[in-house]
């Protein structure tokens, strides 16, 4: 039986009196009947399947006017706690050798990046350049417009974005994914400086889509080309890491939208992540808030290249700390399913 959860509070309700889904398999691909099973959905524009790039661009750009983008609200963060019961049983972890499974790639044209500084705060003294491989996400749910954040991944098809599961699906066990899903890389001063790119397909896991489990709160989004060009070729892309230490130096980039932020440009937080629960990580005392969710935890950040390796995505806050799912071989399985989608 599928659970029906509210969009604004999927995390906390699953902690009490819930039968955990079958544990993921310890080898091979995602479990056939467990939370790690892939969940896929075709993107829609105005409720209709988004199958053609030109049509998606025409209808999507007509929908996302500058006024509508300004009026979009930051997506609510799921509720959560540090160590929920059942997490270790549901996701015991498949942690292999640390691997970089995708390398960062610069834009094909150096002019693609604006080279502006990101706002934010750091536990060390460092200016951070905004990344053309991080953007603001727009979508519609229940006739309301929201925004999240995401990161471009340098995959073989040059068309992939990483984000949070709650930025593509409400996690309620339903078959409806978010509508009018658009990505604005390096959104700066309220302007989609590289245009809007529209989703073609979503790839996540049943642990999020059916159950709203926060340790599965991630997704990959296959994007349509824009004007015949592929996303990574225009903006560059982040690398992707799995099985890294849970205690690691990280840079978080996204578009927080609650005061004192306004979601109009990139902001960052920086520090050392720590283990949280069984299969999550957290950055303590993180000032980023709603709207930043889906933005990447980046390791090995190169401030001149303006790219690093996505090592998690922002999921929720608890006691001032920002949490994300730990990227291990379970996440690698889902990435491997998504990376070659046209």
KOLRO-402729 format. One record per residue: y, z, x of N, C-alpha, C in turn. Coordinates in pm, whole numbers, padded with zeros to 5 digits, always signed. Layout:
<rs>
YZXYZXYZX...
</rs>
This chain:
<rs>
-00120+00000+00085+00000+00000+00000+00124+00000+00088+00218-00088+00058+00340-00097+00137+00443+00000+00086+00513+00062+00182+00615+00160+00148+00749+00092+00125+00827+00143+00032+00961+00091+00006+01063+00189+00062+01135+00147+00164+01231+00235+00230+01371+00179+00215+01469+00267+00211+01607+00223+00203+01655+00163+00333+01746+00068+00327+01794-00001+00447+01862+00096+00543+01931+00196+00490+02013+00281+00578+01935+00394+00643+01813+00418+00603+01746+00538+00655+01595+00518+00665+01552+00423+00747+01409+00397+00754+01335+00491+00846+01403+00553+00941+01329+00626+01043+01279+00762+01003+01365+00843+00945+01333+00983+00927+01229+01005+00819+01221+00916+00720+01133+00938+00607+00986+00920+00642+00957+00849+00751+00819+00825+00784+00754+00942+00856+00828+01048+00881+00775+01155+00965+00686+01252+00889+00705+01265+00761+00632+01366+00687+00528+01301+00595+00408+01355+00598+00302+01318+00504+00276+01169+00500+00260+01108+00615+00229+00966+00619+00100+00946+00696+00016+00860+00645-00106+00824+00718-00070+00717+00818-00098+00745+00945-00057+00649+01047-00142+00524+01039-00081+00411+01072-00154+00285+01076-00258+00290+01187-00361+00205+01181-00462+00205+01287-00400+00184+01423-00454+00249+01524-00399+00240+01659-00414+00100+01713-00314+00048+01788-00324-00083+01848-00442-00091+01944-00495-00211+01961-00603-00232+02056-00555-00204+02197-00644-00164+02284-00608-00129+02420-00620-00245+02517-00664-00358+02471-00675-00475+02558-00658-00599+02472-00625-00711+02538-00610-00837+02467-00479-00846+02394-00477-00928+02289-00354-00947+02214-00339-00838+02110-00233-00848+02030-00202-00743+01933-00319-00719+01839-00333-00594+01797-00447-00555+01714-00449-00634+01584-00569-00664+01536-00583-00747+01417-00531-00676+01292-00546-00545+01283-00508-00473+01162-00413-00358+01189-00360-00346+01309-00278-00232+01345-00130-00262+01340-00051-00161+01374+00094-00175+01373+00143-00280+01470+00065-00310+01575+00109-00407+01675+00090-00551+01631+00033-00573+01514+00009-00708+01466+00141-00782+01446+00144-00907+01488+00266-00986+01476+00305-01004+01330+00436-01003+01303+00492-01034+01171+00596-01143+01192+00586-01249+01116+00674-01365+01135+00740-01403+01003+00861-01455+01013+00931-01498+00893+01023-01615+00921+01029-01708+00827+01120-01821+00838+01261-01777+00799+01360-01811+00880+01498-01777+00849+01547-01859+00729+01647-01804+00660+01706-01871+00545+01858-01875+00558+01916-01973+00496+02062-01984+00480+02089-01994+00331+02169-01903+00278+02193-01898+00134+02062-01895+00056+01962-01824+00111+01835-01807+00042+01738-01922+00054+01775-02028+00125+01687-02144+00139+01636-02155+00282+01511-02198+00300+01455-02205+00436+01543-02286+00530+01564-02230+00650+01650-02293+00750+01563-02378+00844+01533-02500+00800+01441-02585+00875+01509-02691+00959+01631-02726+00925+01701-02835+00993+01827-02781+01060+01842-02813+01189+01953-02757+01267+02089-02801+01213+02104-02927+01180+02234-02975+01133+02271-02914+00998+02173-02905+00909+02200-02844+00778+02233-02696+00794+02157-02627+00881+02184-02485+00905+02326-02466+00956+02370-02553+01047+02504-02541+01102+02611-02567+00996+02590-02671+00915+02688-02705+00813+02702-02595+00709+02588-02549+00656+02592-02448+00551+02630-02311+00609+02574-02280+00728+02602-02151+00790+02748-02134+00830+02807-02238+00888+02949-02229+00926+03040-02221+00804+02998-02286+00694+03077-02275+00571+03071-02133+00517+02957-02068+00534+02944-01930+00484+03021-01832+00572+03001-01841+00704+03061-01743+00795+03201-01788+00836+03292-01779+00741+03432-01805+00771+03487-01692+00858+03597-01713+00929+03657-01603+01005+03684-01479+00920+03724-01500+00797+03753-01387+00708+03625-01310+00675+03516-01383+00650+03390-01316+00619+03335-01242+00740+03349-01299+00859+03304-01230+00980+03383-01102+01002+03514-01107+00977+03596-00986+00993+03558-00878+00893+03515-00921+00775+03484-00825+00669+03343-00767+00681+03256-00827+00762+03119-00777+00776+03120-00634+00828+03028-00553+00776+03019-00413+00815+02912-00394+00924+02931-00299+01013+02825-00271+01110+02699-00224+01039+02585-00279+01078+02459-00243+01014+02430-00094+01034+02386-00024+00932+02354+00118+00949+02241+00136+01051+02254+00239+01133+02147+00274+01225+02038+00350+01150+01911+00324+01180+01805+00405+01119+01819+00551+01160+01774+00641+01074+01765+00781+01111+01644+00801+01201+01651+00900+01290+01538+00925+01378+01549+01059+01446+01440+01100+01509+01436+01223+01587+01369+01191+01721+01361+01293+01807+01317+01270+01945+01168+01245+01956+01083+01321+01887+00938+01311+01906+00866+01323+01773+00862+01218+01691+00800+01227+01560+00648+01240+01569+00590+01312+01471+00445+01323+01464+00386+01186+01433+00273+01156+01493+00204+01031+01464+00235+00918+01558+00345+00928+01634+00383+00816+01721+00275+00787+01825+00225+00890+01894+00127+00868+02000-00003+00810+01943-00040+00850+01821-00161+00796+01760-00143+00650+01720-00024+00617+01669+00001+00480+01624+00026+00385+01741+00094+00434+01843+00127+00348+01956+00097+00423+02087-00031+00431+02125-00067+00503+02246-00017+00436+02373+00015+00308+02363+00074+00239+02478-00027+00160+02558+00012+00041+02593-00065-00043+02683+00028-00074+02800+00025+00011+02898+00120+00003+03009+00048-00049+03132+00076-00172+03167+00019-00231+03287+00115-00220+03404+00100-00310+03499+00188-00311+03615+00329-00354+03573+00433-00296+03634+00570-00341+03604+00584-00490+03633+00644-00561+03538+00656-00707+03552+00790-00755+03499+00847-00853+03566+00958-00929+03512+00899-01059+03458+00892-01073+03328+00823-01187+03267+00918-01302+03237+01047-01282+03253+01146-01388+03245+01258-01352+03342+01312-01451+03408+01420-01431+03504+01555-01465+03441+01662-01394+03479+01794-01432+03428+01832-01572+03471+01908-01640+03386+01955-01775+03417+02102-01785+03382+02181-01837+03473+02323-01857+03448+02343-01976+03355+02458-01985+03288+02488-02105+03208+02486-02229+03296+02450-02343+03238+02452-02469+03314+02593-02508+03352+02691-02467+03272+02831-02491+03304+02897-02358+03337+02957-02343+03457+03023-02216+03491+03133-02178+03393+03189-02275+03324+03297-02247+03230+03247-02179+03102+03113-02169+03087+03059-02112+02963+03093-01965+02948+03110-01892+03060+03144-01751+03052+03293-01730+03066+03348-01638+02987+03492-01614+02993+03531-01527+03112+03437-01445+03160+03466-01358+03274+03557-01243+03240+03564-01204+03112+03648-01091+03075+03569-00962+03093+03641-00851+03107+03575-00722+03124+03532-00667+02989+03418-00602+02989+03374-00530+02870+03440-00393+02867+03475-00346+02750+03522-00210+02739+03404-00115+02742+03429+00013+02764+03319+00106+02759+03338+00226+02847+03228+00298+02867+03231+00416+02951+03106+00419+03036+03115+00481+03152+03005+00480+03247+02990+00617+03309+02866+00650+03343+02840+00773+03417+02865+00753+03567+02895+00630+03605+02940+00599+03740+03068+00518+03727+03142+00506+03837+03268+00432+03832+03239+00284+03860+03248+00203+03757+03220+00061+03773+03281-00016+03658+03351-00124+03689+03395-00216+03586+03277-00307+03552+03265-00345+03428+03153-00428+03383+03209-00554+03318+03163-00670+03365+03202-00796+03305+03123-00821+03177+03190-00872+03076+03120-00911+02954+03019-01020+02986+02906-01018+02917+02800-01115+02943+02797-01224+02838+02791-01353+02880+02771-01460+02782+02631-01456+02721+02542-01372+02778+02407-01355+02726+02392-01237+02632+02502-01185+02581+02501-01082+02477+02596-01128+02367+02557-01107+02242+02642-01155+02134+02636-01067+02011+02721-01101+01919+02725-01030+01790+02641-01107+01689+02561-01035+01614+02471-01091+01513+02532-01068+01376+02523-01170+01289+02569-01158+01150+02452-01187+01057+02446-01114+00945+02342-01142+00845+02384-01086+00710+02311-01129+00608+02336-01085+00470+02213-01013+00417+02234-00900+00350+02125-00826+00286+02178-00769+00155+02104-00796+00046+02146-00749-00087+02290-00786-00117+02325-00910-00084+02458-00966-00112+02571-00896-00037+02538-00824+00070+02639-00764+00156+02625-00821+00297+02736-00835+00366+02739-00892+00501+02748-00781+00605+02662-00791+00708+02653-00691+00813+02657-00757+00950+02675-00672+01053+02659-00723+01189+02584-00625+01276+02513-00680+01373+02440-00608+01477+02477-00672+01610+02392-00651+01710+02409-00712+01841+02277-00773+01885+02282-00857+01986+02160-00919+02038+02182-00969+02179+02073-01009+02243+02080-01064+02378+02000-01192+02390+02056-01291+02458+01986-01417+02480+01880-01398+02588+01758-01450+02563+01648-01441+02659+01620-01578+02718+01604-01585+02849+01575-01711+02917+01426-01745+02901+01392-01800+02786+01253-01838+02758+01232-01987+02785+01107-02035+02787+01082-02177+02820+01153-02276+02729+01175-02239+02602+01242-02330+02509+01393-02310+02505+01443-02213+02582+01588-02188+02594+01653-02161+02459+01583-02085+02374+01631-02070+02236+01605-01933+02175+01591-01827+02257+01544-01699+02205+01649-01590+02218+01656-01505+02114+01745-01389+02112+01661-01265+02085+01687-01158+02160+01623-01028+02134+01719-00943+02053+01664-00860+01965+01745-00770+01885+01657-00658+01832+01712-00574+01746+01634-00467+01684+01561-00521+01561+01447-00460+01529+01377-00499+01407+01462-00479+01284+01542-00370+01283+01623-00344+01164+01742-00438+01152+01758-00530+01248+01861-00634+01238+01805-00766+01186+01674-00770+01154+01615-00890+01096+01541-00863+00966+01500-00735+00944+01417-00702+00828+01440-00554+00794+01442-00519+00665+01470-00379+00628+01357-00282+00658+01240-00329+00701+01131-00238+00734+01071-00171+00612+01068-00242+00500+01024-00183+00373+00893-00238+00323+00823-00317+00405+00697-00375+00362+00713-00500+00277+00835-00543+00254+00859-00661+00172+00850-00790+00251+00853-00901+00179+00840-01033+00242+00974-01099+00269+01085-01035+00230+01217-01096+00244+01284-01049+00372+01316-01145+00459+01390-01118+00581+01538-01139+00554+01624-01093+00645+01768-01103+00621+01813-01249+00618+01911-01276+00536+01961-01411+00509+02083-01441+00596+02114-01570+00612+02236-01616+00681+02248-01559+00822+02136-01556+00895+02132-01491+01027+02196-01581+01132+02303-01532+01191+02380-01610+01288+02407-01525+01412+02421-01592+01525+02442-01526+01654+02566-01586+01719+02659-01500+01759+02784-01543+01824+02786-01489+01967+02735-01566+02064+02731-01516+02202+02871-01492+02257+02884-01380+02331+03010-01340+02394+03125-01339+02294+03099-01294+02174+03202-01276+02072+03314-01191+02134+03437-01244+02136+03546-01180+02211+03675-01182+02130+03734-01065+02113+03858-01052+02037+03845-01112+01898+03726-01093+01838+03705-01140+01702+03679-01288+01689+03654-01358+01801+03637-01503+01799+03497-01539+01851+03428-01628+01780+03299-01681+01826+03327-01790+01929+03348-01749+02054+03401-01841+02156+03302-01951+02193+03172-01929+02172+03072-02033+02196+03013-02085+02066+03084-02061+01955+03038-02106+01825+02928-02016+01769+02886-02046+01648+02778-01974+01583+02647-02052+01599+02541-01978+01627+02407-02034+01640+02321-01972+01531+02236-02053+01468+02167-02007+01348+02017-01993+01371+01962-01889+01308+01822-01856+01327+01731-01959+01260+01617-01981+01324+01513-02066+01269+01390-01984+01227+01353-01884+01309+01233-01805+01279+01244-01666+01343+01188-01566+01275+01185-01428+01324+01043-01392+01368+01033-01316+01477+00904-01266+01525+00919-01118+01554+00844-01036+01480+00846-00891+01502+00703-00839+01489+00688-00713+01449+00555-00653+01437+00543-00582+01301+00418-00569+01253+00396-00502+01126+00438-00355+01131+00431-00295+01251+00475-00156+01263+00618-00138+01220+00703-00239+01242+00839-00233+01189+00845-00288+01047+00800-00410+01026+00820-00480+00900+00753-00406+00783+00630-00355+00803+00559-00289+00695+00587-00140+00685+00621-00075+00799+00628+00070+00801+00761+00127+00847+00844+00047+00910+00971+00098+00959+00958+00198+01072+00850+00190+01151+00831+00282+01263+00931+00249+01374+01007+00349+01417+01114+00324+01514+01062+00282+01650+00942+00320+01686+00888+00279+01816+00850+00132+01818+00857+00066+01702+00838-00080+01694+00967-00153+01655+01081-00090+01671+01207-00146+01621+01263-00252+01716+01195-00365+01723+01244-00477+01805+01200-00607+01739+01267-00716+01777+01233-00848+01724+01285-00954+01819+01226-01072+01811+01275-01191+01880+01309-01296+01774+01418-01369+01796+01465-01467+01699+01475-01603+01767+01404-01700+01711+01411-01839+01758+01532-01907+01695+01618-01966+01780+01743-02022+01732+01738-02175+01727+01806-02230+01626+01825-02375+01621+01914-02422+01737+01897-02546+01781+01999-02604+01871+02133-02614+01799+02236-02631+01879+02371-02648+01823+02432-02771+01887+02464-02871+01806+02518-02995+01859+02424-03062+01958+02292-03045+01937+02193-03104+02025+02167-03025+02152+02237-02914+02172+02220-02833+02293+02146-02704+02261+02072-02655+02361+01996-02531+02343+02077-02412+02393+02055-02299+02326+02137-02181+02347+02145-02139+02494+02031-02120+02560+02031-02070+02698+02100-02169+02792+02091-02298+02764+02157-02396+02850+02310-02382+02842+02359-02337+02727+02503-02323+02708+02554-02188+02761+02482-02081+02731+02534-01948+02762+02462-01879+02878+02349-01932+02922+02263-01858+03013+02179-01759+02935+02089-01688+03003+02002-01594+02934+01963-01478+03022+01935-01366+02959+01886-01248+03031+01740-01269+03071+01695-01194+03173+01553-01185+03199+01490-01086+03103+01359-01063+03119+01286-00968+03036+01187-00892+03123+01187-00759+03111+01098-00673+03189+01007-00594+03097+00885-00565+03145+00794-00477+03073+00731-00379+03172+00686-00268+03119+00610-00167+03195+00690-00103+03307+00822-00103+03296+00904-00038+03397+00903+00114+03377+00952+00185+03475+00965+00329+03461+01055+00362+03342+01023+00471+03272+01109+00514+03163+01236+00582+03213+01237+00618+03340+01357+00675+03402+01413+00570+03496+01518+00502+03450+01567+00386+03524+01716+00368+03496+01789+00318+03592+01931+00288+03573+01945+00170+03477+02029+00187+03375+02042+00084+03272+02186+00067+03228+02217-00054+03188+02346-00088+03128+02319-00131+02985+02389-00071+02890+02377-00108+02750+02501-00188+02710+02480-00302+02646+02590-00387+02601+02573-00419+02453+02682-00411+02379+02675-00443+02238+02811-00440+02172+02810-00442+02040+02932-00453+01960+02943-00336+01861+02971-00215+01910+02985-00102+01819+03103-00125+01725+03085-00082+01599+03187-00113+01500+03246+00004+01426+03200+00126+01455+03258+00243+01394+03364+00301+01488+03471+00364+01436+03575+00421+01522+03516+00510+01631+03568+00498+01753+03692+00430+01791+03677+00281+01820+03560+00223+01789+03534+00082+01817+03560-00003+01693+03575-00135+01715+03600-00222+01601+03506-00342+01596+03409-00350+01688+03312-00458+01685+03365-00595+01723+03487-00602+01774+03548-00732+01800+03520-00786+01941+03473-00700+02032+03443-00741+02168+03330-00653+02222+03273-00694+02336+03163-00619+02396+03211-00485+02452+03126-00385+02434+03144-00256+02498+03014-00219+02568+03025-00132+02668+02906-00095+02744+02896+00056+02757+02776+00100+02787+02749+00237+02832+02649+00224+02946+02654+00316+03038+02574+00303+03160+02523+00439+03203+02401+00443+03253+02345+00568+03301+02197+00551+03330+02126+00663+03335+01982+00663+03364+01906+00698+03238+01813+00611+03199+01733+00637+03080+01628+00744+03108+01579+00802+03000+01473+00903+03008+01367+00872+02905+01247+00926+02925+01140+00910+02827+01176+00985+02700+01134+00929+02586+01157+00993+02456+01035+00967+02368+00983+01070+02305+00864+01051+02224+00751+00998+02310+00664+00918+02251+00551+00861+02324+00584+00724+02383+00652+00641+02305+00678+00504+02349+00822+00463+02317+00916+00550+02360+01057+00516+02348+01131+00566+02471+01251+00515+02487+01339+00564+02592+01473+00599+02529+01556+00674+02602+01687+00709+02549+01788+00715+02663+01913+00688+02628+02026+00710+02717+02108+00823+02658+02120+00932+02735+02189+01050+02684+02339+01028+02677+02402+01095+02580+02548+01096+02565+02605+00954+02563+02546+00870+02482+02591+00731+02470+02697+00720+02361+02814+00666+02391+02920+00660+02290+02905+00544+02191+02818+00446+02220+02806+00330+02132+02748+00372+01997+02781+00297+01892+02741+00338+01757+02703+00217+01674+02708+00231+01540+02665+00126+01450+02731-00008+01483+02650-00112+01480+02695-00245+01520+02643-00282+01657+02623-00181+01744+02566-00207+01877+02415-00221+01871+02353-00175+01760+02207-00181+01754+02158-00324+01769+02047-00338+01843+01995-00470+01878+02043-00518+02013+02154-00460+02062+02202-00495+02195+02105-00447+02302+02105-00510+02419+02002-00481+02518+02029-00358+02604+01920-00288+02639+01915-00203+02758+01885-00298+02874+01974-00306+02972+01957-00402+03081+01932-00329+03212+01825-00367+03283+01799-00315+03417+01837-00423+03518+01860-00379+03642+01894-00471+03752+02011-00561+03714+02113-00500+03654+02232-00575+03612+02304-00634+03733+02337-00762+03726+02416-00831+03828+02554-00856+03769+02654-00783+03817+02786-00790+03756+02859-00920+03787+02819-00989+03893+02879-01120+03922+02813-01230+03838+02681-01227+03832+02608-01323+03747+02631-01294+03600+02650-01164+03566+02670-01114+03430+02543-01119+03346+02430-01101+03416+02301-01096+03350+02213-00992+03418+02110-00948+03345+02009-00858+03398+01878-00884+03329+01796-00779+03317+01665-00790+03253+01663-00699+03130+01637-00756+03013+01624-00674+02892+01501-00586+02905+01522-00454+02891+01416-00357+02912+01390-00273+02786+01473-00292+02685+01460-00232+02552+01578-00285+02471+01584-00245+02345+01700-00278+02261+01746-00152+02190+01873-00142+02160+01928-00024+02094+01876-00015+01951+01820+00102+01919+01757+00121+01789+01833+00221+01702+01854+00343+01750+01919+00447+01670+01975+00554+01760+02058+00642+01702+02115+00756+01775+02067+00886+01714+02048+00985+01802+02013+01120+01758+02071+01216+01860+02148+01313+01812+02213+01413+01898+02296+01347+02009+02362+01237+01976+02448+01169+02073+02377+01078+02170+02243+01068+02161+02166+00985+02253+02124+00855+02186+02127+00745+02262+02086+00616+02208+01941+00589+02247+01858+00553+02147+01715+00532+02165+01678+00384+02153+01569+00349+02220+01513+00216+02206+01363+00220+02227+01288+00123+02172+01144+00118+02193+01112+00083+02339+01007+00146+02392+00965+00118+02529+00897-00019+02533+00938-00103+02628+00883-00237+02642+00761-00234+02734+00642-00248+02674+00517-00249+02750+00440-00375+02716+00307-00376+02738+00229-00497+02713+00219-00531+02565+00237-00433+02475+00244-00465+02332+00364-00555+02304+00478-00522+02362+00598-00604+02345+00578-00740+02411+00513-00741+02527+00485-00867+02596+00402-00960+02509+00304-00907+02436+00225-00990+02345+00313-01061+02243+00407-00987+02185+00495-01046+02084+00588-01149+02147+00642-01117+02265+00726-01214+02335+00648-01342+02366+00523-01328+02410+00444-01446+02443+00417-01533+02321+00412-01472+02202+00399-01550+02079+00529-01622+02042+00641-01560+02077+00771-01615+02037+00829-01715+02137+00795-01700+02265+00870-01770+02370+00859-01921+02366+00749-01974+02313+00730-02119+02313+00758-02184+02178+00810-02107+02084+00842-02167+01953+00959-02263+01967+00943-02380+01907+01048-02482+01914+01164-02447+01820
</rs>
